[in-house]
C-alpha cells in the first residue's frame, strides 16, 4: 500500500463522517456520545417579509450521500470539518467520485450543494407536458443524459438547494422540446456557435453533425440557466429561498460533454496527465468591462452613490482638479483624467483578486438567485449587474481514447483558492496510479485526497497546508468523473 493511500486513510479515520472505506472510518459511538441537537432545516437568513414562508426545500446534503440525522448533524461541525463522501457500496453513474467538507466557520451550514443524475430525453407527452419537472422518467427509454452539478451558495443555501433539485430536470425538459432534432440532425436549422459562444456568427459551411451539437449548446446556453433563475424568482413569492449560488454543470449527451459555468467554480479535464481547462471564472475583475458598460448605459442603476469608472485607489476630496489614473468600459489599460466631483463616488468595482467586489457587496458576477440582494443600508439592487447566462464549452468524448486515470474534475472555489490546476492534475494522477483499477471507490478516494489537500490540517494557527500556508476555510465540493466511465456503464 502506498504512503499516500496510508496518509489519506489516516486523516479520514480522524475526520471523515460517512465515507465507508477500508478500514471503517466512522465511529458511531463517538456520535451517539454527543448531545445532539437537530440540524435547523431553514435555509439561513432571509428577508423579514419571508420569515413566515416555508422553505422550498429543507436543508440537507446531497441525497446520494444517504445521511442519517446524526451524520447530518455531525457534518455541520466547524471545529473538526469532517469529510463526507460516498459510502462503500454506493455508486454514482460512471463510477463518479465525490467528497465535500464544511467551511471553517464562515457560515453556520455548508452552503455548497451537488447533484449527479442519469435521465432520459424523449419526445414529451402532450398530456403531461407541464408536469414533468418533479418526475425522473426512469423507465429507461429515450436518449441517455448524464448530469453533474456543483452549486456554491452564498447568503444562504436556498438557491443552491433549489438548483441542485431542479436544474437537471429543467435541462431535460427543454431538451425534450428539441428531441426530434437530436434524433434527426439533418433537420437542424443552420445555427452554429462561434468560438466565443456567440450565436450570431455567420457560418456559411458547417457540417450537419456540428450544427446539431451547436444547436444543443445554443439552447443550453440561452434557456436553461435563465429558466432556473426565473423559477427561483417566481417561487420566492410562496417560499423562502435564501441567497444565490454559482452554478457549474456538466451534461453528457450523445458522445459529448457540455460544461456550463456561471460563477467562480471550475472544471478541468486531466487526460494523459495533461490539463485541459473547461471553464472560465466570472468575477468583478474578469467581467469589469461588461459591468462598467452597464453602469455607463444605465446610470440610474448606480443609485447616485457609485461611479462606473475605476481608479487605482479611492479618491479624496482634496484631489479634485488633479490628474489620476483611471479606466472605463472602453479601456484595457489605464489613462489619466482630471478628477471631478462625480469621481468621489464609490467605484462600481473595488478591490483586487478574491477581495474584488461589485458595489462593495458580492465577489461573483454570474450565478442564480440574489433577486433581493441590495447594497448595505440602501435601496440599490445588485441583481441587474449579475448575469445568470453561463459560458458553455464542449468536449467530444468520442474523439479521444481515455484511460482509467483520465478524469473530469469539478469543484467549487474552496478547492481552487489554494490549489492550482496543475497541482490538482498531478495529485489526481499520482493518487489514481496507486489505486487498484478495479476498486470502485478509487475516484471517491481521489476526490477525498484533493479535498484534504485544500482543507489542510488543523493546527494552533488554523487550517494549514503542508507548506504552512493557510488552507481553504471555505466549503469545498469535488467531483472526480472518469472519462472512460461511459464505456464501463455500457
KOLTORVO-230214 format. One line per 5 residues: number of its first residue (from 0); their letters; for each residue x, y, z of C-alpha. Coordinates in steps of 0.2 Angstrom, whole numbers, plus 5000, padded with zeros to 4 digits. Each point is the difference from the previous one (the first is absolute). Example, Ala and Ser with C-alpha at 12.3 -4.5 7.8 and 13.67 -1.06 7.14 Angstrom:
<domis>
0 = as = 5062,4978,5039  5006,5017,4997
</domis>
This chain:
<domis>
0 = xxxxx = 5000,5000,5000  5007,5017,4995  5004,5013,5013  4988,5012,4992  4986,4987,5002
5 = xxxxx = 5005,4998,5019  5000,5019,5003  4983,5002,4992  4992,4986,5010  5009,5006,5016
10 = xxxxx = 4992,5018,4998  4984,4992,4996  4999,4989,5016  5002,5016,5010  4988,5012,4990
15 = xxxxx = 4989,4991,4988  4982,4999,5004  4992,4988,4988  5013,4993,4988  5000,4981,5002
20 = xxxxx = 5017,4995,4993  5012,4987,5007  5003,5001,5015  4983,5006,5007  5001,5019,5001
25 = xxxxx = 4985,5005,5010  4998,4997,5019  4982,4999,5004  5003,5000,5019  5009,5016,4999
30 = xxxxx = 4984,5008,4992  4988,4992,5012  5010,5006,5014  4997,5018,4995  4985,5010,5006
35 = xxxxx = 4992,5003,4983  4989,5014,4996  4990,4998,4983  5007,5009,4985  4990,5016,4996
40 = xxxxx = 4992,4997,4983  4997,5018,4996  5010,5007,4986  5009,5013,5010  4996,5019,5002
45 = xxxxx = 4986,5006,4989  4992,5017,4998  4988,5004,5014  4985,4999,4988  5004,4982,4996
50 = xxxxx = 5002,4995,5019  4982,4992,4999  5003,4990,4984  5005,4982,5000  5016,4995,4991
55 = xxxxx = 4999,4993,4982  5011,4986,5005  5006,4996,5018  5018,5001,5003  5009,4983,4997
60 = xxxxx = 5016,4993,4992  4999,4992,4983  4988,4985,5000  5013,4988,4993  5010,5002,5016
65 = xxxxx = 4985,4992,5009  5004,5008,5017  4991,4996,5016  4994,5014,5011  5015,4997,5011
70 = xxxxx = 5013,5001,4986  4991,5016,4993  5003,5008,5017  5018,4994,5001  5003,5007,4982
75 = xxxxx = 4997,5018,5007  5014,5000,5013  5012,5014,4995  5013,4995,5013  5004,4983,4992
80 = xxxxx = 4994,5003,4982  4996,4981,4997  5001,4994,4982  4984,4993,4992  5002,4988,4986
85 = xxxxx = 4991,4986,4992  4998,4984,5010  5008,4985,4994  4987,4990,4991  4992,5016,4994
90 = xxxxx = 5002,5004,4981  4997,5015,4989  4999,5000,4981  5017,4997,4992  5007,4995,5017
95 = xxxxx = 5001,5018,5004  5010,5005,5015  4994,5013,5013  5005,5009,5016  4996,5016,5009
100 = xxxxx = 5004,5009,5016  4992,5014,5010  5008,5017,5002  5011,5006,5015  4986,5011,5007
105 = xxxxx = 4996,5012,4986  4982,4994,5000  4990,4989,5012  4996,4987,4987  5009,4993,4984
110 = xxxxx = 4993,5012,4987  5007,4989,4985  4988,4987,4992  5003,4987,4987  4989,4988,4989
115 = xxxxx = 5005,4985,4989  4986,4993,4989  4996,4988,4986  4985,5006,4990  4992,4996,4983
120 = xxxxx = 4995,5012,4986  4985,4995,4990  4986,5009,4991  4988,5008,5013  4983,4993,5002
125 = xxxxx = 4988,5014,4997  4988,4994,5014  5014,5003,5013  5011,5013,4991  5000,5012,5015
130 = xxxxx = 5000,4987,5014  5017,4992,4998  5011,5012,5010  4999,4989,5016  5000,4983,4991
135 = xxxxx = 5016,4990,4995  4992,4990,4986  5012,4985,5004  4991,4988,4989  5017,4998,4990
140 = xxxxx = 4993,5006,4983  5006,5015,4991  5018,5008,4997  5011,4998,5016  5005,5016,5008
145 = xxxxx = 5012,5000,5014  5001,5016,5011  5012,5006,5013  4998,5016,5009  5009,5010,5014
150 = xxxxx = 4992,5015,5007  5009,5012,5012  4988,5010,5010  5002,5016,5009  4989,5010,5012
155 = xxxxx = 4990,4984,5003  4998,4983,4993  4983,5002,4992  5004,5004,4982  5014,4986,5000
160 = xxxxx = 4988,4987,5007  4987,5005,4987  5012,4999,4986  5007,4983,5005  4982,4993,5001
165 = xxxxx = 4993,5007,4983  5013,5006,4988  5003,4983,4992  4982,4998,4998  4998,5017,4992
170 = xxxxx = 5014,4995,4988  4992,4984,4996  4983,5007,4997  5006,5014,4988  5011,4987,4991
175 = xxxxx = 4984,4990,4997  4993,5014,4990  5014,4998,4988  5000,4981,5001  4995,4998,4982
180 = xxxxx = 5016,5010,4995  5011,4989,5010  4993,4985,4992  5001,5007,4983  5015,5012,4999
185 = xxxxx = 4997,5003,4982  4985,5010,5004  5009,5013,5011  4998,5018,4995  5017,5008,4994
190 = xxxxx = 5005,5007,5017  5019,4998,5005  5009,5007,5015  5016,5010,4998  5015,4996,5011
195 = xxxxx = 4995,5013,5013  4982,4993,5001  4991,5013,4990  4986,4994,4990  5001,5014,4988
200 = xxxxx = 5015,4995,4991  4996,4997,4981  5006,4983,4995  4998,4996,4982  5006,4982,5001
205 = xxxxx = 4997,4989,5015  4999,4981,5000  4982,4994,5005  5007,4991,5015  5009,5015,5007
210 = xxxxx = 4984,5010,4998  4991,4988,5010  5011,5001,5015  5002,5019,4998  4981,5001,5000
215 = xxxxx = 4999,4990,5017  5014,5012,5007  4990,5015,4994  4984,4994,5008  5010,4995,5016
220 = xxxxx = 5009,5017,5000  4985,5012,4998  4985,4990,5008  5005,4989,5015  5009,5011,5012
225 = xxxxx = 4988,5015,4998  4985,4988,5001  5007,4994,5017  5003,5018,5005  4982,5005,4995
230 = xxxxx = 4993,4986,5010  5009,5005,5016  4994,5017,4998  4982,4995,4997  5000,4987,5015
235 = xxxxx = 5006,5013,5012  4983,5007,5001  4994,4983,5008  5016,4993,5008  5016,5006,5009
240 = xxxxx = 5014,4998,4988  5015,5008,5008  5015,5007,4991  5008,4996,4983  5012,4987,4993
245 = xxxxx = 5014,4998,4987  4995,4986,4989  5011,4987,4991  4992,4987,4990  5006,4986,4988
250 = xxxxx = 4989,4989,4989  5005,4986,4989  4988,4998,4986  5003,4989,4984  5019,4999,5002
255 = xxxxx = 5004,5018,5005  5003,5009,5017  4992,5017,5001  5008,5010,5015  4989,5015,5005
260 = xxxxx = 5007,5012,5013  4993,5016,5008  5011,5005,5014  5017,4996,5007  4999,4981,5002
265 = xxxxx = 5012,4991,4988  5001,4984,4990  5016,4993,4991  5003,4984,4990  5015,4990,5005
270 = xxxxx = 5005,4989,4984  5016,4991,5000  5006,5012,5014  4996,5015,4989  4989,5014,5007
275 = xxxxx = 4986,5006,4989  4990,5015,5008  4982,4998,4996  4994,5016,5009  5003,5018,5003
280 = xxxxx = 4997,5009,5016  4988,5015,5000  5005,5013,5013  5000,5019,5002  5017,5000,4992
285 = xxxxx = 4997,4988,4986  4983,5009,4995  5006,5018,5004  4996,5007,4983  4983,4992,4999
290 = xxxxx = 4995,5007,5017  5007,5017,4996  4991,5001,4984  4983,4996,5008  5004,5013,5013
295 = xxxxx = 5004,5012,4986  4984,4996,4990  4988,4999,5015  5007,5013,5013  4984,4999,5010
300 = xxxxx = 5005,4983,5005  5015,5007,5010  4988,5010,5011  5010,5016,5000  5012,4992,5012
305 = xxxxx = 5012,4990,4988  5010,5005,4985  5003,4988,4986  5018,5006,4998  5014,4991,5009
310 = xxxxx = 5015,5008,5008  5015,4992,5008  4995,5006,5017  4986,5010,5008  5000,5018,4996
315 = xxxxx = 5001,5013,5013  4990,5017,5000  5017,5009,5001  5005,4992,4983  4986,5009,4990
320 = xxxxx = 5008,5008,4985  5015,4989,5000  5004,4987,4987  4998,4981,5005  5002,4984,4991
325 = xxxxx = 4983,4992,4995  4991,4988,4988  4983,4997,4994  4990,4987,4989  5009,5005,4984
330 = xxxxx = 5018,4998,5007  5011,4985,5004  5014,5011,5006  5001,5016,5011  5000,5018,4995
335 = xxxxx = 4999,5017,5009  4985,5011,5004  4997,5015,5010  4990,4996,5016  4983,5008,5001
340 = xxxxx = 4986,4999,5013  4992,4984,4993  5016,4991,5002  4999,5001,5019  4986,4987,4999
345 = xxxxx = 5004,4982,5005  5006,4990,4985  4988,4986,4993  5015,4988,5001  5012,5001,5014
350 = xxxxx = 5014,4989,5006  5011,4988,4993  5001,4981,4998  4988,4990,5012  4997,5017,5009
355 = xxxxx = 4992,5008,4984  4982,5004,5003  4985,5007,4990  4993,5015,5009  5010,4995,5015
360 = xxxxx = 4989,4985,5002  5002,4984,4990  5016,4992,4992  4992,4990,4986  4991,5007,4985
365 = xxxxx = 4990,4985,4993  4989,4988,5008  4982,4996,5005  4989,5009,5013  5005,5016,5010
370 = xxxxx = 4984,5008,4994  4999,5010,5017  5018,5004,5002  5002,5019,5003  5015,5011,5005
375 = xxxxx = 5001,5001,5019  4989,5013,5007  4993,5006,4984  4986,4996,4987  5012,4996,4986
380 = xxxxx = 4998,4983,4992  5015,4990,4994  4991,4987,4990  5000,5010,4984  5019,4999,4999
385 = xxxxx = 5000,4981,5003  4998,4989,4985  4992,4982,5001  5006,4996,4982  5014,4987,5001
390 = xxxxx = 5015,4998,4989  4999,4983,4991  5014,4989,4994  4999,4984,4991  5012,4985,5001
395 = xxxxx = 4998,4985,4988  5002,4985,5010  4999,4988,4985  5015,5009,4991  5012,4994,5013
400 = xxxxx = 5005,4983,5008  5000,5002,5019  5009,4990,5013  4994,4996,5017  5010,5015,5007
405 = xxxxx = 4992,5013,4988  4987,5010,5010  4990,5015,5000  5002,5010,5017  4986,5012,5005
410 = xxxxx = 5002,5010,5016  4994,5015,5009  5012,5015,5003  5004,4993,5017  5011,4987,4991
415 = xxxxx = 5008,5012,4988  5004,5014,5011  5015,4991,5007  5003,4987,4986  5005,5003,4982
420 = xxxxx = 4994,4991,4985  5017,4992,4998  5001,4994,5019  4983,4993,4998  5004,4990,4985
425 = xxxxx = 5017,4994,5007  4991,4995,5016  4986,4990,4991  5012,4992,4989  5012,4994,5014
430 = xxxxx = 4986,4994,5011  4991,4990,4986  5016,4992,4995  5001,4993,5017  4983,4993,5000
435 = xxxxx = 4993,4983,4995  4992,5003,4983  4986,4989,5005  4996,5009,5016  4983,5008,4998
440 = xxxxx = 5005,5013,5014  5016,5006,4991  4992,5016,4993  4992,5004,5017  5016,4998,5009
445 = xxxxx = 5008,5011,4987  4987,5013,5003  5003,4999,5019  5019,5002,4997  4997,5016,4990
450 = xxxxx = 4988,5007,5013  5012,4996,5015  5015,5008,4990  4990,5016,4999  4992,5000,5018
455 = xxxxx = 5017,4996,5008  5002,4994,5018  4994,5009,5016  5014,5008,5009  5002,5014,5014
460 = xxxxx = 4999,5013,4986  4986,4993,4991  4998,4988,4985  5017,4999,4992  5008,4992,4984
465 = xxxxx = 5016,4990,5001  5009,5016,4995  4992,5008,5015  4990,5012,4989  4982,5002,5005
470 = xxxxx = 4988,4986,4993  4984,5004,4993  4987,5005,5013  4986,5000,4988  4987,4986,4996
475 = xxxxx = 5008,4988,4988  4991,4988,4988  5009,4989,4987  4995,4988,4987  5013,4988,4991
480 = xxxxx = 4991,4993,4985  5009,4987,4990  4999,5004,4981  5000,4981,4996  4985,4998,5012
485 = xxxxx = 4988,5000,4985  5009,4984,4993  4999,4991,5017  4981,5004,5001  4996,4994,4983
</domis>
